[in-house]
Amino acid sequence: MSAFIYQWIDALWIPVGLLVVHKKHRLWAVGFIAACMLMMRLQVELLAGVGYERGIVGLMDSHIFNRGLVVYSVIYIIYFLLAYYSPGTRGSVFMAASISIFFFALFLSMIVMVL
């Protein structure tokens, strides 16, 4: 049971996002979190599928899932801070920021997972 909870511990960010983000941006925030959760699992499956569960370079000893959780959690915090302090942002600008931060999180987490 605890292994199942650990695999989905990052889903706790969804209620946090619903509480922190302003009402008109909540759907984008939930979509951002869901996309990041899916992408992290795809990255872990990719590296584990080719036999590198501890990273390709070998500089870090932790499992790639743990590294992904840390990186994406930091990105979530930054995203929530930016969303909280920009309540008047139009929907299209907020969407563009969400997509940009998503790709930043993707590339940063991949670099950390490869290490």
N, C-alpha and C positions, 0 to 999 in steps of 0.2 A: 504494500500500500504506500509506503513512504517513497519508493522508487517512482511510482506513478505521480505522486504529488511533486516530487523533485523535477520530473520531466516537464511539468506544466506550471512551475512556480512563477514564470514570467507572465502568466495570465493574470496575476494579481495587479499588474500595471493597468489593466483595463478599467477597473473601478476607480483607481487613482486618477486616471485620465478623465473619466467622466466627472469627477469631483473638482478637478483643478481647472480644466479647460472651460472657456466661456461657452454658453449654450449654443451659439450659432456655429461653433467650430467642433462640437463634440463628435459628429459623424466622421469628420476628417481625422480626428485624433484616434478614434477606435479603429478606423481603417489603417492608419499609420502603424499602430501597435500590432494589429493582426498581420499586416504585410511584413513587419520586422520579425514577428514570431515565426512566420512561415519561412522567411528567407534564412533565418538562423538555422532552422532545422534542415533546410536544403543544403546549406553550407556544411553542416556537421555530417550529413549523409554523404556528401560528395567526398570529403576528406576521409571519412571512415571507410567508404567504399573502395578507395584506392589504397587503403592500409596505413593511413597516417592519423591515428587517433590521438597522437601527442604532438602533432604538427610536423611539417616537412623539414624544417631547418633543425629543430631539436633544441632550441635555446630555452624553452620553457618546458617544465615537466608536467604541468597540469593538463587535464583532458580538454579537448577543443570545445566541448559543450560548456564547461565552466568558463572558459575564456569568452565565449560568445555571450553568456549570461551577463558577465561583468561589463563588457563593451556595450551591449545593447541597453543595459540598465542605466549606464552613464548617459547614453544618447537619449533615453526616455526622459531623464531628469532635465537635461538641457532643453529638450523639445517642450516639456511642460513649462519650464521657466519662460521660454520665448513666447509660448502661447498665452500664458497668464498675463504677461506684460504687454501684450498687443491685442487688447480687446476690440479695437476699432478696425482691425484689418479686414479688408474685403475678402470674400470667399475665394476668388481666383488667386489672390496674392498668398493667402494662407495655404491653398492647395499647392502652389508652386514651391513654397517654403517646405511643406511636408515632403514633397517629392525630392527636393534637393537634400534635405536632411536624411531621407531614406537612403539615397545613393551614397551619401557620406558615410552613414552607418554601415552599409554593405561593404564598401571598400576598406574602411578602417577595421571592421571585424575580420575580414578576410586576411588582412595583413597580420593581425594579432593571432589568428588561428594558424596561419602558416608558420609563425615563429615557433 
